[in-house]
Structures are given as structure tokens and as C-alpha cells.
Amino acid sequence: MTSGPVPEQTQAGDSAAATVGDVAERAGVSRATVSYTFTQPNRVSPDLRRRVLAAADELGYVGNEAARRLRVGHSLALGLLVSSMSNPVYAELAAGAEAEAAAHGRFILVANSDESSARERAYLKFFESQQVSGIIAAPVGDVPAELLGMRSRGTPFVLVGVAPGPHSYPAISGDNERGGYLAAAHLLAQGRRRLVFVGGAHPHVDLRLAGAKRAVDGFPASASIEIIRIQVQTAKVGEAVARTLLRRSASTFPDGIVAGNDLLALGLLHGLIVGGIKVPENLSLVGYDDIEFADFAIVPLTTIRHPSAALGASAVRILLGMESEQDTKGRFEPELVVRATSLPLA
């Protein structure tokens, strides 16, 4: 930060832009001192604490307001809002968040909207009534207006997902486009040429599809990818999609499938096997997330490993002012995990 006027986006009243690093530089202290001021103030001398709080006031740092409310009785709880706890990936996210929160004397309140926007809004109102000191959000769709309103009133949040366009709130996610590319490239490397991508309407899934299409478009040999869109990504829906595929002729039947998540892939796997398809002899299948069940399927599932627990832990650290969104860049890279639903690479 220069010694000139504070840039417009970091002036008081625009708490979205100021970071722990900004406060540390303004106060002339380390980032750790800023974090301790807000989370463990007894570890900071009164003089340093005053300097940090004064700097935070000048910059409009959002963590400062949360810390003040905490000192006057604000909850030690953080809210975690997820779109569907039936997906084990969110259980992993919650486990990572809970472990990190506990390490800092905090607690996690978990709310499952069950893919309902109305239920999501109700939970956000509940979180505000309980004065949670921050929210980790994996919403049904776009960031809810209620969540943005809570932030403007002093409750910070971290989006676990992809922010639509430029954003002033923290958003962390794995590289879903890269993960989709890895999945499709793996199938193409096996000689699969008639690929199908099955997935729901969600920003993460859109990026996975974009990556899969990039792999097909850049492949030197003739290959195609068909897109099958669904409403929700569950095992039951996957099984239903498998039944529709089984009605196709041999010439239009795919030889490789990329699924939007593991639950969907496991449903597809079950439906295909019941229908007489040999996996991977007749068809190779790749899921996404590497949930625990993936390795215990009747035919262990090839998938893209997604570091959900690490995302949950990082979201807590961001809310506590211990790191920023920028600190997480490149940390959550996807990894191809090859199991028995796809043939070994040649």
C-alpha cells in the first residue's frame, strides 16, 4: 500500500475490499497480529490491539465489525449453508470447517436447504437472528440477495463456489474446468470417442462441462461429446438416465461418460450394469468429487478428486481473518483417480 490517499475501494464504508494484509500494513504489524486481535485478543498487547482496530476502522475492514460484535456478546458460531447434505461432498466440507473452527474456539451451525431457494432464505434469516459471526455458503444457485444484505450489515460470508463475474466477497473453489478436462482427456486417451456428459444446471458443473468440451475439441482424432442436462445430480436420477441410454441402438450408444458428480455416476453405473452393460469393457465412466462411496462401488469408480475438507477449513480461516481468497489460489487443484470403471491408460 502506498503512502498516498486510500484507494476508493478501500475507504471506510466499503468493507468488502479491505483485507487482513491491508490492515496489517496500515497498522505496521504482521498479519498474524491482525488475526489474533480479532480471534484471540488476549494474545495481543493493548497498544497493538488499539493500532490494529484503528487501522481496521480507517479501512472499513469487515472483520473489525464482526470482532466488535463478538466482544459484546456476538455468537461464537459460524453458519454453514449447503444445497444438499445428501451429497457426501458437503459432509466432507462440513467436517473440514468444523475441525478448523474447533481449533479456534468456534462452532459450526449446519443448514441444509435441500435444493430449495425458499428454505435457503429461511436459514439465512435464522443465522442472522442467531448473530453468527460469519457464514460459509454453498448455495442452490447464485449468491442470494439475503446473504449480500447480511454482509452489508456486518456479517461476512465466504462463497464456496464460483462467483459470477467480478465480486467483492471471498469465493473459493477447486478448478472445475481443469477437472472436467482431466476426465474427458482420460477417456479419449483410452480410445473412447463417443462421449456423453451428464450433469445438472450449476456453475461448477458448467465449468466441468467446459473442460470436457475443451478436451474433445483439442483432440487430434475424430471424437464427439453429447450433453445430457438433468435437474438434480442424485444416484436415482443417474439410474434413470442409464435406462434411457439403454434404449439406444449400438451406433448411438456412448462408449464413455463423464458425470457431473459421483452420486450421479454411481446411479449410472448401477443402471448400466443391471441393463447388461459391462463396465469398463463396453463403456468407461468417470465421476467427480471422489466421495467415500466411490472406492466401494461394485465396480470402483474412476473420479476427479475434489478437496472438499480443505475448502471448508480454508473458508473458516478466511472468515477469521487468517488468510484471504488470494492466499488460496492454486491450492485446490483437481486430481484424476483411476479405478475400475475406466480402462487403464495405454
SENUTI-189344 format. One record per residue (C-alpha): residue number from 1; residue in one letter; x, z, y. Coordinates in Angstrom, 3 decimals. Example, Ala and Ser with C-alpha at 12.3 -4.5 7.8 and 13.67 -1.06 7.14 Angstrom:
! SENUTI-189344
+-----+---------+----------+----------+----------+
: num : residuo :     east :       up :    north :
+-----+---------+----------+----------+----------+
:   1 :       A :   12.300 :    7.800 :   -4.500 :
:   2 :       S :   13.670 :    7.140 :   -1.060 :
+-----+---------+----------+----------+----------+
! end
This chain:
! SENUTI-189344
+-----+---------+----------+----------+----------+
: num : residuo :     east :       up :    north :
+-----+---------+----------+----------+----------+
:   1 :       M :    0.000 :    0.000 :    0.000 :
:   2 :       T :    1.360 :   -0.920 :    3.394 :
:   3 :       S :    1.583 :    1.354 :    6.408 :
:   4 :       G :   -0.871 :   -0.817 :    8.365 :
:   5 :       P :   -4.651 :   -0.386 :    8.577 :
:   6 :       V :   -6.501 :    0.344 :    5.370 :
:   7 :       P :   -7.901 :   -2.923 :    3.969 :
:   8 :       E :  -11.637 :   -3.284 :    4.419 :
:   9 :       Q :  -12.413 :   -2.931 :    0.725 :
:  10 :       T :  -10.700 :    0.476 :    0.509 :
:  11 :       Q :  -12.118 :    2.139 :    3.601 :
:  12 :       A :  -14.355 :    5.164 :    3.281 :
:  13 :       G :  -17.846 :    4.212 :    2.300 :
:  14 :       D :  -16.697 :    1.563 :   -0.178 :
:  15 :       S :  -15.740 :    3.873 :   -3.051 :
:  16 :       A :  -15.744 :    1.005 :   -5.503 :
:  17 :       A :  -12.309 :   -0.301 :   -4.620 :
:  18 :       A :  -10.055 :    2.755 :   -4.302 :
:  19 :       T :   -8.050 :    3.613 :   -7.434 :
:  20 :       V :   -6.009 :    6.551 :   -8.653 :
:  21 :       G :   -2.890 :    4.617 :   -7.640 :
:  22 :       D :   -4.213 :    4.155 :   -4.101 :
:  23 :       V :   -4.926 :    7.871 :   -3.733 :
:  24 :       A :   -1.536 :    8.807 :   -5.195 :
:  25 :       E :    0.301 :    6.530 :   -2.770 :
:  26 :       R :   -1.696 :    7.725 :    0.233 :
:  27 :       A :   -1.077 :   11.387 :   -0.664 :
:  28 :       G :    2.564 :   10.822 :   -1.624 :
:  29 :       V :    2.094 :   12.258 :   -5.130 :
:  30 :       S :    2.108 :   10.986 :   -8.698 :
:  31 :       R :   -0.920 :    9.517 :  -10.464 :
:  32 :       A :   -0.826 :   12.485 :  -12.839 :
:  33 :       T :   -1.200 :   14.875 :   -9.890 :
:  34 :       V :   -4.274 :   12.979 :   -8.714 :
:  35 :       S :   -5.761 :   13.117 :  -12.209 :
:  36 :       Y :   -5.086 :   16.841 :  -12.569 :
:  37 :       T :   -6.607 :   17.511 :   -9.138 :
:  38 :       F :   -9.928 :   16.162 :  -10.388 :
:  39 :       T :   -9.856 :   17.200 :  -14.045 :
:  40 :       Q :   -7.628 :   20.322 :  -14.239 :
:  41 :       P :   -7.281 :   21.608 :  -10.644 :
:  42 :       N :   -5.664 :   24.874 :  -11.772 :
:  43 :       R :   -2.551 :   22.851 :  -12.667 :
:  44 :       V :   -2.073 :   21.672 :   -9.053 :
:  45 :       S :   -0.834 :   23.776 :   -6.149 :
:  46 :       P :   -3.317 :   24.378 :   -3.307 :
:  47 :       D :   -1.201 :   22.309 :   -0.909 :
:  48 :       L :   -1.018 :   19.312 :   -3.218 :
:  49 :       R :   -4.717 :   19.619 :   -4.023 :
:  50 :       R :   -5.581 :   19.509 :   -0.307 :
:  51 :       R :   -3.393 :   16.417 :    0.183 :
:  52 :       V :   -4.999 :   14.595 :   -2.738 :
:  53 :       L :   -8.547 :   15.436 :   -1.673 :
:  54 :       A :   -7.813 :   14.405 :    1.915 :
:  55 :       A :   -6.400 :   11.072 :    0.727 :
:  56 :       A :   -9.399 :   10.546 :   -1.545 :
:  57 :       D :  -11.739 :   11.247 :    1.367 :
:  58 :       E :   -9.932 :    8.709 :    3.547 :
:  59 :       L :  -10.132 :    6.019 :    0.878 :
:  60 :       G :  -13.635 :    6.852 :   -0.330 :
:  61 :       Y :  -12.337 :    7.310 :   -3.864 :
:  62 :       V :  -15.362 :    7.662 :   -6.165 :
:  63 :       G :  -13.692 :   10.235 :   -8.388 :
:  64 :       N :  -13.474 :   12.597 :   -5.423 :
:  65 :       E :  -17.243 :   12.888 :   -5.097 :
:  66 :       A :  -17.573 :   13.418 :   -8.841 :
:  67 :       A :  -14.943 :   16.156 :   -8.686 :
:  68 :       R :  -16.667 :   17.934 :   -5.807 :
:  69 :       R :  -19.965 :   17.944 :   -7.626 :
:  70 :       L :  -18.189 :   19.248 :  -10.699 :
:  71 :       R :  -16.845 :   22.221 :   -8.733 :
:  72 :       V :  -20.353 :   23.115 :   -7.548 :
:  73 :       G :  -21.917 :   23.026 :  -10.984 :
:  74 :       H :  -21.920 :   19.348 :  -11.904 :
:  75 :       S :  -22.127 :   18.754 :  -15.647 :
:  76 :       L :  -19.024 :   18.545 :  -17.797 :
:  77 :       A :  -20.861 :   15.880 :  -19.787 :
:  78 :       L :  -20.275 :   12.147 :  -19.718 :
:  79 :       G :  -23.066 :    9.785 :  -20.710 :
:  80 :       L :  -22.583 :    7.029 :  -23.286 :
:  81 :       L :  -25.266 :    4.335 :  -23.273 :
:  82 :       V :  -25.218 :    1.781 :  -26.108 :
:  83 :       S :  -27.609 :   -1.003 :  -27.001 :
:  84 :       S :  -27.874 :   -0.258 :  -30.727 :
:  85 :       M :  -26.473 :    2.628 :  -32.755 :
:  86 :       S :  -27.451 :    0.759 :  -35.924 :
:  87 :       N :  -24.302 :   -1.283 :  -35.312 :
:  88 :       P :  -21.347 :    0.765 :  -36.618 :
:  89 :       V :  -19.115 :   -0.649 :  -33.881 :
:  90 :       Y :  -20.920 :    1.613 :  -31.418 :
:  91 :       A :  -20.407 :    4.614 :  -33.672 :
:  92 :       E :  -16.674 :    3.857 :  -33.503 :
:  93 :       L :  -16.894 :    3.510 :  -29.729 :
:  94 :       A :  -18.625 :    6.903 :  -29.533 :
:  95 :       A :  -16.049 :    8.526 :  -31.838 :
:  96 :       G :  -13.193 :    7.342 :  -29.641 :
:  97 :       A :  -14.951 :    8.512 :  -26.484 :
:  98 :       E :  -15.822 :   11.910 :  -27.953 :
:  99 :       A :  -12.273 :   12.589 :  -29.145 :
: 100 :       E :  -10.788 :   11.705 :  -25.757 :
: 101 :       A :  -13.438 :   13.678 :  -23.859 :
: 102 :       A :  -12.856 :   16.759 :  -26.014 :
: 103 :       A :   -9.131 :   16.597 :  -25.257 :
: 104 :       H :  -10.012 :   17.076 :  -21.580 :
: 105 :       G :  -12.706 :   19.718 :  -21.973 :
: 106 :       R :  -15.573 :   17.257 :  -21.609 :
: 107 :       F :  -18.581 :   16.350 :  -23.732 :
: 108 :       I :  -20.382 :   13.092 :  -24.545 :
: 109 :       L :  -24.155 :   12.609 :  -24.432 :
: 110 :       V :  -25.012 :    9.536 :  -26.522 :
: 111 :       A :  -28.110 :    7.453 :  -25.737 :
: 112 :       N :  -29.284 :    4.571 :  -27.922 :
: 113 :       S :  -31.526 :    2.085 :  -26.119 :
: 114 :       D :  -32.280 :    0.263 :  -29.397 :
: 115 :       E :  -32.102 :   -3.130 :  -27.622 :
: 116 :       S :  -34.850 :   -2.055 :  -25.172 :
: 117 :       S :  -34.270 :   -2.508 :  -21.435 :
: 118 :       A :  -37.104 :   -0.096 :  -20.644 :
: 119 :       R :  -35.589 :    2.583 :  -22.863 :
: 120 :       E :  -32.220 :    1.910 :  -21.267 :
: 121 :       R :  -33.649 :    2.588 :  -17.810 :
: 122 :       A :  -35.282 :    5.804 :  -19.031 :
: 123 :       Y :  -31.985 :    7.074 :  -20.428 :
: 124 :       L :  -30.197 :    6.317 :  -17.168 :
: 125 :       K :  -32.781 :    8.394 :  -15.289 :
: 126 :       F :  -32.219 :   11.190 :  -17.804 :
: 127 :       F :  -28.459 :   11.026 :  -17.320 :
: 128 :       E :  -28.912 :   11.323 :  -13.564 :
: 129 :       S :  -31.268 :   14.292 :  -13.975 :
: 130 :       Q :  -28.597 :   15.988 :  -16.093 :
: 131 :       Q :  -25.947 :   15.257 :  -13.439 :
: 132 :       V :  -23.485 :   13.723 :  -15.878 :
: 133 :       S :  -20.134 :   13.218 :  -14.196 :
: 134 :       G :  -19.793 :    9.630 :  -15.359 :
: 135 :       I :  -21.288 :    7.009 :  -17.677 :
: 136 :       I :  -19.825 :    4.664 :  -20.279 :
: 137 :       A :  -22.215 :    1.761 :  -20.618 :
: 138 :       A :  -22.604 :   -0.930 :  -23.282 :
: 139 :       P :  -25.973 :   -2.240 :  -22.056 :
: 140 :       V :  -28.505 :   -4.566 :  -23.643 :
: 141 :       G :  -27.700 :   -7.376 :  -21.198 :
: 142 :       D :  -26.410 :   -7.455 :  -17.648 :
: 143 :       V :  -25.493 :   -4.264 :  -15.804 :
: 144 :       P :  -28.822 :   -2.550 :  -14.970 :
: 145 :       A :  -29.708 :   -2.109 :  -11.313 :
: 146 :       E :  -30.332 :    1.587 :  -12.034 :
: 147 :       L :  -26.714 :    2.001 :  -13.098 :
: 148 :       L :  -25.454 :    0.372 :   -9.910 :
: 149 :       G :  -27.761 :    2.657 :   -7.923 :
: 150 :       M :  -26.368 :    5.757 :   -9.629 :
: 151 :       R :  -22.867 :    4.604 :   -8.802 :
: 152 :       S :  -23.771 :    4.239 :   -5.123 :
: 153 :       R :  -24.989 :    7.859 :   -5.237 :
: 154 :       G :  -21.691 :    9.139 :   -6.627 :
: 155 :       T :  -21.891 :    8.808 :  -10.421 :
: 156 :       P :  -19.164 :    6.419 :  -11.595 :
: 157 :       F :  -19.513 :    4.228 :  -14.654 :
: 158 :       V :  -17.334 :    2.058 :  -16.859 :
: 159 :       L :  -18.778 :   -1.082 :  -18.411 :
: 160 :       V :  -17.627 :   -1.650 :  -21.975 :
: 161 :       G :  -18.108 :   -5.366 :  -21.922 :
: 162 :       V :  -17.643 :   -8.440 :  -19.807 :
: 163 :       A :  -18.566 :   -8.171 :  -16.138 :
: 164 :       P :  -20.480 :  -11.176 :  -14.786 :
: 165 :       G :  -18.167 :  -12.660 :  -12.172 :
: 166 :       P :  -16.277 :  -10.608 :   -9.552 :
: 167 :       H :  -17.032 :   -6.911 :   -9.910 :
: 168 :       S :  -16.179 :   -3.704 :   -8.071 :
: 169 :       Y :  -16.723 :   -1.369 :  -11.041 :
: 170 :       P :  -14.362 :   -0.937 :  -14.013 :
: 171 :       A :  -15.080 :   -3.200 :  -17.004 :
: 172 :       I :  -13.045 :   -3.185 :  -20.209 :
: 173 :       S :  -13.331 :   -5.341 :  -23.285 :
: 174 :       G :  -11.388 :   -6.991 :  -26.037 :
: 175 :       D :  -10.530 :  -10.683 :  -25.728 :
: 176 :       N :  -13.668 :  -12.065 :  -27.347 :
: 177 :       E :  -12.791 :  -15.692 :  -26.611 :
: 178 :       R :   -9.479 :  -15.259 :  -28.401 :
: 179 :       G :  -11.232 :  -13.575 :  -31.330 :
: 180 :       G :  -13.660 :  -16.470 :  -31.739 :
: 181 :       Y :  -10.745 :  -18.894 :  -31.620 :
: 182 :       L :   -8.893 :  -16.995 :  -34.354 :
: 183 :       A :  -11.967 :  -17.003 :  -36.589 :
: 184 :       A :  -12.639 :  -20.735 :  -36.334 :
: 185 :       A :   -8.954 :  -21.703 :  -36.467 :
: 186 :       H :   -8.621 :  -19.738 :  -39.717 :
: 187 :       L :  -11.471 :  -21.702 :  -41.301 :
: 188 :       L :  -10.103 :  -25.024 :  -40.078 :
: 189 :       A :   -6.665 :  -24.188 :  -41.469 :
: 190 :       Q :   -8.316 :  -23.778 :  -44.887 :
: 191 :       G :   -9.709 :  -27.292 :  -44.779 :
: 192 :       R :  -13.200 :  -26.303 :  -43.681 :
: 193 :       R :  -14.690 :  -28.999 :  -41.475 :
: 194 :       R :  -18.462 :  -28.370 :  -41.196 :
: 195 :       L :  -18.595 :  -25.064 :  -39.342 :
: 196 :       V :  -21.615 :  -23.084 :  -38.200 :
: 197 :       F :  -21.547 :  -20.348 :  -35.563 :
: 198 :       V :  -24.396 :  -17.823 :  -35.898 :
: 199 :       G :  -24.848 :  -15.382 :  -33.025 :
: 200 :       G :  -27.156 :  -13.730 :  -30.517 :
: 201 :       A :  -27.510 :  -14.158 :  -26.770 :
: 202 :       H :  -24.932 :  -11.707 :  -25.447 :
: 203 :       P :  -21.925 :  -12.158 :  -23.125 :
: 204 :       H :  -19.489 :  -11.038 :  -25.852 :
: 205 :       V :  -20.975 :  -13.453 :  -28.354 :
: 206 :       D :  -20.954 :  -16.287 :  -25.815 :
: 207 :       L :  -17.207 :  -15.803 :  -25.414 :
: 208 :       R :  -16.694 :  -15.721 :  -29.200 :
: 209 :       L :  -18.591 :  -18.995 :  -29.434 :
: 210 :       A :  -16.492 :  -20.499 :  -26.635 :
: 211 :       G :  -13.340 :  -19.579 :  -28.538 :
: 212 :       A :  -14.651 :  -21.082 :  -31.778 :
: 213 :       K :  -15.580 :  -24.315 :  -29.965 :
: 214 :       R :  -12.117 :  -24.450 :  -28.399 :
: 215 :       A :  -10.531 :  -24.263 :  -31.843 :
: 216 :       V :  -12.718 :  -27.114 :  -33.138 :
: 217 :       D :  -12.269 :  -29.256 :  -30.023 :
: 218 :       G :   -8.490 :  -28.918 :  -30.232 :
: 219 :       F :   -8.257 :  -29.600 :  -33.958 :
: 220 :       P :   -6.478 :  -32.909 :  -34.699 :
: 221 :       A :   -8.707 :  -33.860 :  -37.653 :
: 222 :       S :  -12.436 :  -34.555 :  -37.644 :
: 223 :       A :  -14.440 :  -31.309 :  -37.548 :
: 224 :       S :  -17.729 :  -30.079 :  -36.144 :
: 225 :       I :  -19.383 :  -26.806 :  -35.205 :
: 226 :       E :  -23.141 :  -26.223 :  -35.207 :
: 227 :       I :  -24.660 :  -23.356 :  -33.229 :
: 228 :       I :  -27.493 :  -21.207 :  -34.584 :
: 229 :       R :  -28.857 :  -18.775 :  -31.993 :
: 230 :       I :  -30.747 :  -15.645 :  -33.036 :
: 231 :       Q :  -32.477 :  -12.780 :  -31.209 :
: 232 :       V :  -30.611 :   -9.799 :  -32.715 :
: 233 :       Q :  -27.459 :   -9.566 :  -34.828 :
: 234 :       T :  -28.535 :   -7.498 :  -37.837 :
: 235 :       A :  -27.989 :   -7.817 :  -41.583 :
: 236 :       K :  -31.691 :   -8.583 :  -42.053 :
: 237 :       V :  -31.515 :  -11.487 :  -39.622 :
: 238 :       G :  -28.336 :  -12.731 :  -41.301 :
: 239 :       E :  -30.084 :  -12.799 :  -44.658 :
: 240 :       A :  -32.975 :  -14.770 :  -43.105 :
: 241 :       V :  -30.541 :  -17.325 :  -41.652 :
: 242 :       A :  -28.937 :  -17.696 :  -45.087 :
: 243 :       R :  -32.335 :  -18.567 :  -46.586 :
: 244 :       T :  -32.816 :  -21.351 :  -44.035 :
: 245 :       L :  -29.345 :  -22.730 :  -44.761 :
: 246 :       L :  -30.073 :  -22.763 :  -48.488 :
: 247 :       R :  -32.891 :  -25.261 :  -47.905 :
: 248 :       R :  -30.433 :  -27.854 :  -46.584 :
: 249 :       S :  -29.074 :  -30.817 :  -48.501 :
: 250 :       A :  -25.497 :  -30.783 :  -49.736 :
: 251 :       S :  -24.428 :  -33.198 :  -46.988 :
: 252 :       T :  -25.674 :  -30.930 :  -44.187 :
: 253 :       F :  -24.701 :  -27.610 :  -45.747 :
: 254 :       P :  -21.789 :  -25.904 :  -43.913 :
: 255 :       D :  -18.510 :  -25.074 :  -45.587 :
: 256 :       G :  -17.511 :  -22.401 :  -43.055 :
: 257 :       I :  -19.437 :  -19.842 :  -40.990 :
: 258 :       V :  -18.358 :  -17.698 :  -38.046 :
: 259 :       A :  -20.786 :  -14.820 :  -37.472 :
: 260 :       G :  -21.263 :  -13.040 :  -34.142 :
: 261 :       N :  -20.673 :   -9.644 :  -35.739 :
: 262 :       D :  -20.076 :   -8.044 :  -39.134 :
: 263 :       L :  -23.645 :   -6.864 :  -39.717 :
: 264 :       L :  -24.849 :  -10.428 :  -39.333 :
: 265 :       A :  -22.045 :  -11.674 :  -41.590 :
: 266 :       L :  -22.893 :   -9.151 :  -44.309 :
: 267 :       G :  -26.533 :  -10.256 :  -44.272 :
: 268 :       L :  -25.427 :  -13.883 :  -44.518 :
: 269 :       L :  -23.108 :  -13.008 :  -47.391 :
: 270 :       H :  -25.870 :  -11.283 :  -49.340 :
: 271 :       G :  -28.363 :  -14.091 :  -48.779 :
: 272 :       L :  -25.907 :  -16.807 :  -49.747 :
: 273 :       I :  -24.770 :  -15.076 :  -52.936 :
: 274 :       V :  -28.367 :  -14.396 :  -54.011 :
: 275 :       G :  -29.061 :  -18.092 :  -53.382 :
: 276 :       G :  -26.298 :  -19.137 :  -55.760 :
: 277 :       I :  -23.558 :  -19.987 :  -53.261 :
: 278 :       K :  -20.069 :  -18.981 :  -54.345 :
: 279 :       V :  -18.105 :  -17.316 :  -51.542 :
: 280 :       P :  -15.396 :  -18.418 :  -50.809 :
: 281 :       E :  -15.336 :  -21.262 :  -53.326 :
: 282 :       N :  -18.276 :  -23.148 :  -51.761 :
: 283 :       L :  -18.195 :  -21.626 :  -48.299 :
: 284 :       S :  -15.884 :  -19.379 :  -46.258 :
: 285 :       L :  -17.278 :  -16.687 :  -43.973 :
: 286 :       V :  -15.741 :  -14.741 :  -41.062 :
: 287 :       G :  -17.386 :  -11.808 :  -39.267 :
: 288 :       Y :  -16.441 :   -9.891 :  -36.137 :
: 289 :       D :  -15.634 :   -6.189 :  -35.408 :
: 290 :       D :  -14.128 :   -5.029 :  -38.743 :
: 291 :       I :  -16.641 :   -2.246 :  -39.304 :
: 292 :       E :  -16.014 :    0.078 :  -42.242 :
: 293 :       F :  -18.547 :   -1.700 :  -44.454 :
: 294 :       A :  -16.648 :   -4.985 :  -44.133 :
: 295 :       D :  -13.986 :   -3.867 :  -46.604 :
: 296 :       F :  -16.556 :   -2.507 :  -49.086 :
: 297 :       A :  -18.855 :   -5.522 :  -49.386 :
: 298 :       I :  -19.393 :   -7.031 :  -52.828 :
: 299 :       V :  -17.006 :   -9.728 :  -51.581 :
: 300 :       P :  -14.799 :   -8.047 :  -48.942 :
: 301 :       L :  -15.401 :   -9.644 :  -45.567 :
: 302 :       T :  -12.812 :  -11.555 :  -43.559 :
: 303 :       T :  -13.314 :  -10.497 :  -39.961 :
: 304 :       I :  -11.863 :  -10.074 :  -36.490 :
: 305 :       R :  -10.733 :   -6.511 :  -35.839 :
: 306 :       H :  -12.042 :   -5.147 :  -32.550 :
: 307 :       P :  -10.520 :   -1.838 :  -31.281 :
: 308 :       S :  -13.811 :   -0.056 :  -30.534 :
: 309 :       A :  -12.492 :    3.519 :  -30.739 :
: 310 :       A :   -9.639 :    2.677 :  -28.373 :
: 311 :       L :  -12.128 :    1.158 :  -25.918 :
: 312 :       G :  -14.185 :    4.366 :  -25.953 :
: 313 :       A :  -11.125 :    6.532 :  -25.350 :
: 314 :       S :   -9.902 :    4.315 :  -22.530 :
: 315 :       A :  -13.329 :    4.369 :  -20.850 :
: 316 :       V :  -13.180 :    8.182 :  -20.738 :
: 317 :       R :   -9.697 :    8.126 :  -19.221 :
: 318 :       I :  -10.874 :    5.714 :  -16.528 :
: 319 :       L :  -13.826 :    7.969 :  -15.668 :
: 320 :       L :  -11.463 :   10.950 :  -15.427 :
: 321 :       G :   -9.145 :    9.042 :  -13.101 :
: 322 :       M :   -6.280 :    8.968 :  -15.585 :
: 323 :       E :   -5.996 :    5.184 :  -15.749 :
: 324 :       S :   -7.538 :    2.090 :  -14.201 :
: 325 :       E :   -9.063 :   -1.116 :  -15.507 :
: 326 :       Q :   -5.803 :   -2.864 :  -14.653 :
: 327 :       D :   -3.896 :   -0.470 :  -16.920 :
: 328 :       T :   -5.889 :   -1.725 :  -19.927 :
: 329 :       K :   -5.040 :   -5.421 :  -19.547 :
: 330 :       G :   -3.808 :   -6.854 :  -22.826 :
: 331 :       R :   -4.353 :   -3.589 :  -24.702 :
: 332 :       F :   -7.340 :   -4.628 :  -26.800 :
: 333 :       E :   -6.194 :   -7.847 :  -28.448 :
: 334 :       P :   -8.256 :   -9.054 :  -31.461 :
: 335 :       E :   -6.695 :   -9.374 :  -34.901 :
: 336 :       L :   -7.690 :  -11.602 :  -37.826 :
: 337 :       V :   -8.149 :   -9.557 :  -41.021 :
: 338 :       V :   -8.211 :  -11.885 :  -44.035 :
: 339 :       R :  -10.195 :  -10.698 :  -47.050 :
: 340 :       A :  -12.010 :  -12.353 :  -49.931 :
: 341 :       T :  -14.806 :  -14.195 :  -48.071 :
: 342 :       S :  -12.297 :  -16.810 :  -46.947 :
: 343 :       L :   -9.713 :  -18.700 :  -48.927 :
: 344 :       P :   -6.048 :  -17.805 :  -48.359 :
: 345 :       L :   -4.235 :  -19.943 :  -45.817 :
: 346 :       A :   -2.469 :  -22.907 :  -47.430 :
+-----+---------+----------+----------+----------+
! end
